[in-house]
Amino acid sequence: STQSRSSAASDVYKRQLYGQPCEMCCKPVYASKETIPEGIDGTWVWQLDHCHETGEFRGWLCKQCNTGLGNLGDNLKSLERAVTYLRKQTPK
């Protein structure tokens, strides 16, 4: 089926990305928490990021960044409010 071919292609592509940095947090991404090399500040599991309105593919992010975007409503206004909040709370 098309879905299984798409899923297989996605798996192959993700395997090629392991060890490469997430576009958001810049940490290298590995297959699982257990496969992060000792001494490396890495993260795990690639996820396909997409626009929730159009379904359009935007890129590959680590699970933590993709989940964070979703938890903040997946929109710029929410992210800007989060940045404003952190700026107010960060000691100078």
C-alpha positions in Angstrom: 0.0 0.0 0.0 1.0 3.6 -0.5 0.9 4.3 3.3 3.3 1.5 4.1 5.7 2.6 1.3 5.6 6.2 2.6 6.2 4.9 6.2 9.1 2.8 5.0 10.6 5.8 3.1 10.2 7.9 6.2 12.0 5.3 8.3 14.9 5.1 5.9 15.1 8.9 5.8 15.1 9.2 9.6 17.8 6.6 9.9 20.0 8.8 7.7 19.4 11.7 9.9 20.4 10.1 13.2 23.3 12.1 14.7 22.3 15.2 12.8 21.0 18.3 14.7 17.4 19.2 15.2 16.6 22.4 13.3 15.1 23.9 16.5 17.2 23.0 19.5 20.4 22.1 17.5 21.0 19.0 19.6 22.0 15.8 17.7 19.0 13.4 17.4 19.4 9.6 18.0 17.0 6.7 17.7 16.4 6.4 21.4 17.5 7.8 24.7 19.6 4.8 25.2 21.5 5.3 21.9 22.8 8.8 22.7 26.6 8.4 23.0 28.0 9.0 26.5 29.0 12.6 27.0 26.8 14.0 24.2 24.0 16.4 25.0 21.7 14.8 22.5 18.0 14.2 22.2 16.0 11.3 20.6 13.4 10.4 18.0 12.8 12.4 14.8 9.2 13.5 14.2 7.7 14.9 11.1 6.6 18.5 11.7 3.6 19.7 9.7 1.2 22.7 9.5 -2.0 21.6 11.4 -4.1 23.9 9.1 -2.8 22.7 5.7 -1.1 19.4 6.6 2.0 20.6 4.7 5.3 19.1 5.7 7.6 21.7 7.4 10.6 19.6 8.4 12.0 17.1 10.8 12.3 18.0 14.5 13.2 16.0 17.6 10.3 14.7 19.6 10.8 17.2 22.4 10.8 20.3 20.0 7.8 19.0 18.0 5.8 18.3 21.1 6.8 21.7 22.6 5.5 23.5 19.4 2.2 21.5 19.7 1.8 22.3 23.4 2.2 26.0 22.6 -0.5 25.9 20.0 1.7 25.6 17.0 1.5 29.3 16.3 3.8 32.4 16.4 1.7 34.4 18.8 1.9 31.7 21.5 5.6 31.3 20.9 6.1 35.1 21.1 4.2 35.2 24.4 6.4 32.4 25.8 9.6 34.3 24.8 8.2 37.5 26.4 7.4 35.6 29.6 10.9 34.0 29.7 12.6 37.4 29.1 10.7 38.9 32.0 11.7 36.0 34.3 15.4 35.7 33.3 17.8 37.5 35.6 19.9 40.1 33.9 
